[in-house]
Amino acid sequence: MLKVSDLREMTAEELKQKLADITEEVFNLNMRKSIKALDNPLRLRTARREMARIKTVLHEDELGIRKLAEAATSILPQAKKAGKDKGEEE
């Protein structure tokens, strides 16, 4: 189970990748559920809750409520944001 504090230490790209993985897992669990009973039916619930946690943390970052960790190896996201700000002012 993912903790929110652990999620906030991840970058936005890592969270988006994690969200895609969990979304695929939920899809697969739903498919297996429609065919036969699941071995662990609680996994579906926990996966949906993990999706909600990730979406909440991403949304908080978009609104500026809490900031996520920045990628230490690249400054490209910062440069893109600066370019967008300049374009909006004109």
Buried (B, 14 or more C-beta within 10 A) or exposed (E): EBEEEEBBEBBBEBBEEBBEEBBEBBEEBBEEEEEEEEEEEEEBEEBBEBBEBBEEBBEBBEEEEEEBBEBEEEEEEEEEEEEEEEEEEE
